[in-house]
Amino acid sequence: MEAARVLLIGRAQSNGSSLANALKKKYDVLHATSGKHGTQLAQQEQFQLIVLDAVSMRTPGERICYDLRRVAGAASLVHLHPGPRESAQSMADILLIHPVSSRRLLNAVDRLLLKQDDDVIFCGPFAINRSRRILLAHGQETQLTPKQALLVELFFSNPGATLDRRTLMERVWQTDYMGDTRTLDVHIRWVREMLEADPSHPIYLRTVRGVGYRLELNVNGLAKST
């Protein structure tokens, strides 16, 4: 699959250099070192997403952000702002206040690019592209097997609800036979390895003893995202 085309506007000598390297590992990145040059490129060429690293240019970047919105069409926009947040005025889809790590930026970019796809379910800090069977968790994309994808989609469509083992077997494996559910147990373990920082102590995909499993999103203030 062709990588998304991203325009990064910022000076390579500062934080923009590491950000550029991180973006280039996943996306087709074109780099502009000034707001004027970046705005010209956004007007002349098509990008799926633009990252404005105003921090590296030692400016709030709000005027540049306005100009980009005017010329960049449907491209999503991430604005890296020097702060403080109270004074920031931005027309970006996502505003990130300095300091911004490469991982935090990639999380924002991944989320915006996934939103451009109608076949995506967002659930708290996670998302799944159903047609491509790709899970996005903790800034990482994971290719799922068909059964893994069905299982994840079922939990993401029912956050906070306890799904009993029979329902999971019927919906994912099209069987009501409960004599051997080891396949379900193995798949739950695989999904936990993708969702949890510590799969042996899960905080998201919880076991409801004697019943089944529940995807819990009320963790550290997290709530379902639409």
Secondary structure as GFF3:
##gff-version 3
##sequence-region A 1 226
A	DSSP	beta_strand	5	9	.	.	.	ID=ss1
A	DSSP	alpha_helix	15	24	.	.	.	ID=ss2
A	DSSP	beta_strand	28	32	.	.	.	ID=ss3
A	DSSP	alpha_helix	35	44	.	.	.	ID=ss4
A	DSSP	beta_strand	49	53	.	.	.	ID=ss5
A	DSSP	alpha_helix	62	71	.	.	.	ID=ss6
A	DSSP	beta_strand	76	81	.	.	.	ID=ss7
A	DSSP	three_ten_helix	85	87	.	.	.	ID=ss8
A	DSSP	beta_strand	94	97	.	.	.	ID=ss9
A	DSSP	alpha_helix	102	115	.	.	.	ID=ss10
A	DSSP	beta_strand	120	123	.	.	.	ID=ss11
A	DSSP	beta_strand	126	129	.	.	.	ID=ss12
A	DSSP	beta_strand	134	137	.	.	.	ID=ss13
A	DSSP	beta_strand	140	143	.	.	.	ID=ss14
A	DSSP	alpha_helix	146	157	.	.	.	ID=ss15
A	DSSP	beta_strand	162	164	.	.	.	ID=ss16
A	DSSP	alpha_helix	165	173	.	.	.	ID=ss17
A	DSSP	alpha_helix	182	195	.	.	.	ID=ss18
A	DSSP	beta_strand	205	208	.	.	.	ID=ss19
A	DSSP	beta_strand	212	215	.	.	.	ID=ss20
###
